Amino acid sequence: KCLVLIGSHLGENMHNTQVQEFADLVGNGATVITVDPRYSVAASKSKYWLPIRPATDLALLLAWINVIIEENLYDKEYVEKYTLGFDELKKSVQHNTPEWAYPITTIEPGVIRETAREMARHRPATLVHPGRHVTWYGDDTQRVRAGAILNALLGSWGRRGGFYYPNKAEVPAHPIPPYPKPKKTWRDAFPEVYPLANLVLANGICDATIPSVTRNCNFKGWIVYGTNLMLTLPEPKKTIEAIQNLDLLVAIDIMPAEITGWADVVLPECSYLERYDDLRLLPGRVPSIALRAPAFEPRFNSKPAWWMAKELGHRLGLDAYFPWKNFEEYLDGRLQRIGSSLEEMKKKGVLVLEDQKHPLYFEDGAEVVFDTPSGKIELASETLASYGFDAVPKYTPHEEPPEGYYRLLYGRAPTHTFGRTTNNPILAETMLENEVWINSTVAKMNGIRNGEYVVLVNQDGARSNKIKAKVTERIRHDCIYMVHGFGHTDRRMRKTYLRGADDTGLITRVKVDPIMGGTGMRGNFVTFESEMREA
């Protein structure tokens, strides 16, 4: 009944099911609250648009928590039964009033209170969306925790209209020997930092490759699968330095891209229409399996990734880990273990496993164990406190743009899959280049007219290719926005070569989250130069 989006680009991506469900939600008259410096597609469908100052989202979340607690709008029975640390949370946020948040976020106190009451009015059918790509400013763990805490106060976890327990199909893996234990992990490269990280660090790949007197290990080879690192990793100079210190770089891709120009070996993969992929087992309301099967044979000398892995394994004496003749045999073997077959899946495409269903929600008053050390929702985390971090999220101000500069924000467009499809001739007809959104007042101050080209220069002097200005009232005055994936510099990408600007080249500084090591990339600022000066 109430959906809260914070920096989410719903409607501007191609997560089709999610976008369709969002459309249904809007069509059914649900309240949408969108927090975004830009009047996005989602904002245009919202009852409330909160054009927040970038980098202050945590302050707004704390103010909402303050209102929910101080006005006794929270679900008391739920909080008492399923959470720990309420008193510590209440004490910690008692000064985080809407009046405190107003000069930080520029959201008026009345709007903060009104939107908090709107959330509480619909609880537990209120969902504060966690978002995607949420590493922004270096305090991202605590910001996401604040959203989770707000959901807990509203009783949304495990309740109808809030977050459900997803069903995920279980299909036994193909039997293979146990994997050998690696001699080293990324922890050997970063033994003293990011104590609660449970994934390999994207920001550490380059650091762990460049030789250092303070690190006793470094990578010698990369196998890069379907990722154009030159337009993906921030701090591009560091990426190039790391590549130059490699003994081997292998790139697996469908199309030419900047990364394939740096590779020692390029393995051309066939497209998704020419190959089988592994079974798709996505969590959702029902446990289901989906099959991706080829529509036609691979063209030229391209091969599917499974073939590359099997052939490399064979040459390395690892045949025991690939005990099947081809991928059809592999898929059929997995499917027969649940009473299906590849032949059946070719006919159905999607198979729902009714016998694996479990309830989506728990009943009121049920005894529930959450995935935390205490088994309860921890509003104050003893684990974080034991590592020296704040048990309850606290707001710390972030660096603001220097005079004449504007915070660089980036996002997606529904036409393209990041930068992987911008050279596709059909999709290029729909969107050939990106634009930079500039507030109308800012554009007037800088003598920029709608549709003319400008060059972006960041705080460290990094310069973009020319990019078309979109002069609009739909963005705040202290930031600019552009779609990621353009500004390619590889001449082989004929449709997209030097079309638009590359945001990654302007991200020369990062803010790393000290808790989980996420790379925050929204701490960069740009100013404008005319295209004539660039020429």
URDA-V979890 format. One record per backbone hydrogen bond with DSSP energy under -0.5 kcal/mol. NH is the residue of the N-H (numbers start at 0). CO is the residue of the C=O. E is the energy in kcal/mol with one decimal. If there is no record, write none. Layout:
BEGIN
nh = {NH,NH}
co = {CO,CO}
e = {E,E}
END
This chain:
BEGIN
nh = {1,2,3,4,4,6,6,11,15,18,19,20,21,22,23,24,25,26,27,28,29,30,32,33,33,34,34,35,35,38,39,43,44,44,45,46,47,49,49,50,51,52,55,58,59,60,61,62,63,64,65,66,67,68,69,70,71,72,73,74,75,78,79,80,81,82,83,88,89,90,91,92,93,93,95,96,100,101,102,103,104,105,107,110,111,112,113,114,115,116,117,118,119,120,121,121,122,122,124,125,126,128,128,135,142,143,144,145,146,147,148,149,150,151,152,153,154,155,157,157,158,161,162,163,164,165,166,170,187,188,188,189,192,193,195,196,201,203,204,206,207,208,209,214,218,221,223,223,224,225,225,228,230,231,232,234,237,238,239,240,241,242,243,244,244,245,246,247,249,250,251,252,252,259,260,260,261,261,262,263,264,266,267,268,268,269,273,274,276,279,280,281,283,287,287,288,289,290,292,294,295,301,302,306,307,308,309,310,311,312,313,314,315,316,317,320,321,323,329,330,331,332,333,334,335,336,336,337,338,339,344,345,346,347,348,349,350,352,353,355,356,361,365,367,369,369,371,374,376,377,378,378,379,380,381,384,385,386,386,387,388,404,405,406,407,408,408,410,415,417,419,423,427,428,429,429,430,435,436,436,437,439,442,443,444,445,446,447,450,451,453,454,456,457,458,460,463,466,467,468,469,470,471,471,475,478,479,480,481,482,483,485,486,487,490,492,493,496,497,498,499,502,505,506,507,510,511,512,513,516,519,519,520,521,525,526,528,530,533,534}
co = {124,30,126,2,32,4,34,8,13,14,15,16,17,18,19,20,21,22,23,25,24,0,2,31,47,4,32,33,49,473,37,39,40,41,42,31,31,33,47,48,49,104,52,55,55,56,57,58,59,60,61,62,63,64,65,66,68,67,67,152,73,74,75,76,77,78,376,84,85,86,87,88,89,90,92,94,96,97,98,100,100,101,105,107,107,108,109,110,111,112,113,114,115,116,117,118,118,119,121,123,1,3,126,133,138,139,140,141,142,143,144,145,146,147,148,149,151,150,155,162,155,158,155,161,359,163,283,168,184,184,185,185,189,513,514,193,199,200,201,202,203,205,205,211,207,247,221,249,222,223,251,226,227,228,228,506,234,234,235,236,237,238,239,240,241,242,219,219,221,264,223,250,266,256,256,257,257,258,258,248,248,250,265,252,266,302,270,271,291,289,278,279,166,281,285,350,279,348,290,272,272,298,267,303,303,304,305,306,307,308,309,310,311,313,312,317,318,321,325,326,327,328,329,330,331,332,333,334,335,334,340,341,342,343,344,347,288,286,351,352,353,157,362,365,367,374,369,371,81,375,83,376,83,390,379,380,381,382,383,384,383,401,525,477,523,406,479,481,412,415,416,420,423,424,425,426,426,467,434,480,469,471,438,439,440,441,443,442,468,448,466,528,526,461,524,457,455,453,433,451,435,468,437,469,36,475,406,436,408,434,410,500,498,495,488,489,491,492,487,495,497,500,502,503,505,519,509,517,137,512,510,517,134,135,405,456,454,452,529,530}
e = {-1.5,-2.7,-2.7,-0.5,-3.0,-0.6,-3.0,-2.7,-1.6,-2.5,-2.8,-2.5,-2.2,-2.3,-2.2,-2.4,-2.5,-2.6,-1.8,-1.6,-2.0,-2.8,-2.8,-0.5,-2.7,-3.4,-0.5,-0.6,-1.5,-3.7,-1.8,-1.8,-0.6,-1.2,-1.6,-1.6,-1.9,-3.0,-0.5,-0.7,-2.2,-1.9,-1.3,-0.5,-1.4,-2.3,-2.4,-1.9,-2.5,-2.4,-2.4,-2.3,-2.6,-2.2,-3.1,-2.3,-1.7,-2.5,-0.9,-2.8,-1.2,-2.8,-2.6,-2.1,-2.9,-1.4,-2.3,-2.4,-3.0,-2.2,-2.1,-2.0,-0.5,-0.7,-1.5,-1.8,-2.2,-1.7,-0.7,-0.6,-3.1,-2.8,-0.6,-0.6,-2.0,-2.5,-2.4,-2.5,-1.9,-2.5,-1.9,-2.0,-2.2,-2.3,-1.0,-0.7,-0.5,-0.8,-1.8,-0.8,-2.6,-2.6,-0.9,-1.0,-1.9,-2.7,-2.3,-2.2,-1.6,-2.1,-2.8,-2.2,-2.1,-1.9,-2.4,-1.5,-1.5,-2.7,-0.6,-2.1,-1.4,-2.4,-2.3,-0.5,-3.2,-0.8,-3.6,-0.6,-1.6,-0.6,-0.6,-1.5,-0.7,-0.6,-1.6,-1.6,-0.5,-0.6,-1.1,-0.6,-2.7,-1.4,-2.3,-1.0,-2.1,-2.1,-0.5,-3.3,-0.6,-0.7,-3.3,-1.5,-1.9,-1.1,-2.1,-3.4,-1.2,-1.4,-2.1,-2.1,-2.5,-2.3,-2.2,-0.6,-1.3,-1.6,-3.2,-1.6,-2.6,-2.5,-3.0,-0.6,-1.2,-0.7,-1.0,-0.8,-0.6,-0.9,-0.7,-2.3,-1.8,-2.6,-0.6,-2.2,-0.5,-1.3,-2.0,-0.7,-1.4,-2.6,-0.8,-0.6,-2.4,-0.5,-0.6,-2.4,-1.6,-2.3,-0.6,-3.2,-1.4,-1.7,-2.0,-0.5,-1.6,-2.6,-2.4,-2.5,-2.6,-2.5,-2.3,-2.1,-1.3,-1.4,-3.6,-1.9,-2.0,-1.6,-1.7,-2.9,-2.7,-2.2,-1.8,-2.6,-2.4,-0.7,-0.7,-1.6,-1.3,-2.5,-2.1,-2.2,-1.1,-2.3,-2.8,-1.7,-2.7,-2.8,-1.2,-1.7,-1.4,-2.0,-2.3,-0.7,-0.6,-2.8,-2.2,-0.6,-3.0,-0.6,-2.5,-1.1,-0.8,-2.2,-0.7,-1.9,-2.3,-0.9,-0.9,-1.5,-2.6,-2.3,-2.3,-2.3,-2.7,-0.6,-2.0,-1.4,-0.7,-1.1,-2.2,-1.7,-2.8,-0.9,-0.7,-0.8,-2.2,-2.6,-0.6,-3.1,-2.4,-1.1,-2.9,-2.2,-2.2,-1.8,-1.0,-3.1,-2.9,-1.8,-2.6,-3.2,-2.1,-2.6,-1.3,-2.1,-2.3,-2.6,-0.8,-2.7,-3.1,-0.7,-2.5,-0.5,-1.4,-0.6,-2.6,-1.1,-1.3,-0.5,-2.8,-0.6,-2.5,-0.7,-0.7,-1.9,-1.6,-1.6,-3.3,-2.2,-0.7,-0.6,-1.5,-1.6,-1.3,-2.7,-0.5,-2.6,-0.6,-2.2,-2.7,-0.9,-0.9,-2.3,-2.7,-2.4,-2.3,-1.3,-1.5,-2.5}
END
